[in-house]
């Protein structure tokens, strides 16, 4: 089964981001030159994301042809949200795969699969390790007799949950070097930047997911913004920006 394992411990906030990673072409024995189903997505642990399958350029396939996505290890298909006329989407019991079956009219056969994108919703296990690529994601298009007409791979990369900024509080006048703190994936490198993308401070999240740092140079007085970025194993996530106000010279520490 491909059902994600349950997380051990408290779940951290996470985001899912649709990626644009390149994927390898299907082997020549499974697809004619110029063809190749493909899709890619980056999904944070415990979250869902969408693989957009596309790339078929072969012959027209009639009613009963089927596009199947086999979920990679550590994930499951949870949805097939394409609502185009003439297609029936099904999530296979247990989430190991999802399918779209073409049941449209003869007039629509020519463009049944060519030039179209078909979304599959995947859920990644909460205990998946950020930066890893899940193995076994396969796309396959068969005709009404079940003969494979095209196939390819889909790359599912485990993303990084976005960090949070819990201090300072927005709208509260601050000293020039306030403590900045929040949560992030354990072991992630956290960098705080201002509205001009200047680095304010940096640190590493603890084993329990907390972090804090204090600016080196004093923050300029007046209004500003802060945002945290977390990075681990080649993937990253960002927090929401918070508005701050740094007190004048009399309020500096």
Residue pairs with C-beta under 8 A, 6 or more apart in sequence:
1 94
1 95
1 96
2 71
2 72
2 73
2 74
2 75
2 76
2 77
2 94
2 95
2 96
3 76
3 94
3 95
4 74
4 75
4 76
4 123
4 124
4 125
4 126
4 128
5 74
5 125
5 126
5 127
6 125
6 126
6 127
7 45
7 46
7 125
7 126
7 127
8 127
11 46
11 126
12 45
12 46
12 161
12 183
12 184
12 185
12 209
13 161
13 162
13 164
13 183
14 44
14 45
14 46
14 47
14 159
14 161
14 162
14 237
15 44
15 47
15 159
15 161
15 162
15 237
16 41
16 42
16 43
16 44
16 47
16 48
16 49
16 159
17 42
17 43
17 44
17 49
17 159
18 41
18 42
18 49
18 50
18 52
19 40
19 41
19 42
19 155
19 157
19 159
20 40
21 40
21 42
21 155
21 157
22 40
23 38
23 39
23 40
23 152
23 153
23 154
23 155
24 153
25 31
25 36
25 152
26 35
26 36
26 37
26 150
26 151
26 152
26 153
30 148
30 150
30 151
31 37
31 58
31 150
31 151
31 152
32 58
32 150
34 57
35 55
35 56
35 57
35 58
35 150
36 55
36 150
36 152
37 53
37 54
37 55
37 56
37 67
37 139
37 140
37 141
37 150
37 151
37 152
38 53
38 54
38 55
38 139
38 152
38 153
38 154
39 51
39 52
39 53
39 54
39 69
39 120
39 137
39 139
39 154
39 155
40 51
40 154
40 155
40 156
40 157
41 49
41 50
41 51
41 52
41 122
41 154
41 155
41 156
41 157
42 49
42 156
42 157
42 158
42 159
42 235
43 49
43 75
43 122
43 123
43 124
43 156
43 157
43 158
43 159
44 124
44 130
44 158
44 159
44 160
44 161
44 162
44 237
45 124
45 125
45 126
45 127
45 128
45 129
45 130
45 158
45 159
45 161
46 124
46 125
46 126
46 128
47 123
47 124
47 159
47 161
48 78
48 79
48 121
48 122
48 123
48 124
49 121
49 122
49 124
49 159
50 81
50 119
50 120
50 121
50 122
51 69
51 119
51 120
51 122
51 137
51 154
51 156
52 117
52 118
52 119
53 67
53 69
53 117
53 118
53 119
53 120
53 139
53 154
54 116
54 117
54 118
55 152
56 113
56 114
56 116
56 141
56 150
57 114
58 113
58 114
58 141
58 149
58 150
59 149
60 109
60 110
60 111
60 112
60 114
61 102
61 109
61 112
61 113
61 141
61 143
61 144
61 149
62 102
62 106
62 109
62 112
62 143
62 144
63 102
63 103
63 104
63 106
63 109
63 144
64 101
64 102
64 103
64 143
64 144
65 101
65 102
65 112
65 113
65 141
65 142
65 143
65 144
65 149
66 99
66 100
66 101
66 102
66 141
66 142
67 99
67 100
67 113
67 118
67 139
67 140
67 141
68 97
68 98
68 99
68 138
68 139
68 140
68 141
68 142
69 77
69 97
69 98
69 99
69 120
69 137
69 138
69 139
69 154
70 96
70 97
70 136
70 137
70 138
70 139
70 140
71 77
71 95
71 96
71 97
71 98
71 122
71 136
71 137
72 134
72 135
72 136
72 137
72 154
72 156
73 134
73 135
73 136
74 124
74 125
74 128
74 134
75 122
75 123
75 124
75 125
75 128
75 134
75 137
75 156
76 94
76 95
76 96
76 122
76 123
77 91
77 92
77 95
77 96
77 97
77 98
77 120
77 121
77 122
78 91
78 95
78 121
78 122
78 123
79 91
79 98
79 120
79 121
80 89
80 90
80 91
80 98
80 99
80 100
80 118
80 119
80 120
80 121
81 89
81 119
81 121
82 89
82 100
82 118
82 119
84 116
85 104
85 108
86 102
86 103
86 104
86 105
86 108
86 112
87 100
87 101
87 102
87 103
87 104
87 118
88 100
88 101
88 103
89 98
89 99
89 100
89 101
90 98
90 99
90 101
91 97
91 98
92 98
92 99
95 123
98 120
98 121
100 118
102 112
102 113
104 112
113 141
122 156
124 134
124 156
124 158
128 134
128 158
129 158
129 233
130 158
130 159
130 160
130 161
130 185
130 188
130 232
130 233
130 235
131 157
131 158
131 160
131 232
131 233
131 234
131 235
132 157
132 158
132 233
133 155
133 156
133 157
133 158
134 156
134 157
134 158
137 153
137 154
137 155
137 156
138 151
138 152
138 153
138 154
139 151
139 152
139 153
139 154
140 148
140 150
140 151
141 148
141 149
141 150
141 151
142 148
142 149
143 149
157 235
158 235
159 235
159 237
160 185
160 188
160 230
160 231
160 232
160 233
160 235
160 236
160 237
161 184
161 185
161 230
161 237
162 230
162 237
162 238
162 239
163 182
163 183
163 184
163 185
163 188
163 190
163 205
163 211
163 228
163 229
163 230
163 237
163 238
163 239
164 182
164 183
164 184
164 228
164 239
165 180
165 181
165 182
165 192
165 226
165 227
165 228
165 239
165 240
165 242
166 181
166 182
166 183
167 178
167 179
167 180
167 181
167 182
167 212
168 174
168 178
168 179
168 180
168 226
168 242
168 244
170 242
170 243
170 244
171 243
171 245
172 245
173 245
173 246
173 247
173 251
174 219
174 244
174 245
174 246
174 247
174 251
175 246
175 247
175 251
175 252
175 253
176 215
176 218
176 219
176 221
176 246
176 247
176 251
176 252
176 253
177 214
177 215
177 218
177 219
177 252
177 253
178 214
178 215
178 219
178 244
178 246
179 212
179 213
179 214
180 192
180 200
180 201
180 212
180 213
180 214
180 215
180 226
180 228
181 210
181 211
181 212
181 213
182 190
182 210
182 211
182 212
182 228
182 239
183 205
183 209
183 210
183 211
184 190
184 205
184 209
184 211
184 228
184 230
185 205
185 209
185 230
185 232
185 237
186 205
186 206
186 207
186 208
186 209
187 204
187 205
187 207
187 232
188 204
188 205
188 230
188 231
188 232
189 202
189 203
189 204
189 205
189 230
189 231
189 232
190 202
190 203
190 204
190 205
190 211
190 213
190 228
190 229
190 230
191 199
191 201
191 202
191 228
191 229
191 231
192 199
192 200
192 201
192 202
192 213
192 226
192 227
192 228
192 229
193 199
193 200
193 226
193 227
193 228
193 229
194 200
194 219
194 224
194 225
194 226
195 224
195 225
195 241
200 213
200 215
200 219
200 226
201 213
201 214
201 215
201 216
202 213
203 211
203 212
203 213
204 211
205 211
205 230
218 252
219 244
219 246
220 246
221 246
221 247
221 248
221 249
221 252
222 245
222 246
223 243
223 244
223 245
224 243
224 244
224 245
224 246
225 241
225 242
225 243
225 244
226 241
226 242
226 244
227 238
227 239
227 240
227 241
227 242
228 238
228 239
229 236
229 237
229 238
229 239
230 236
230 237
230 238
230 239
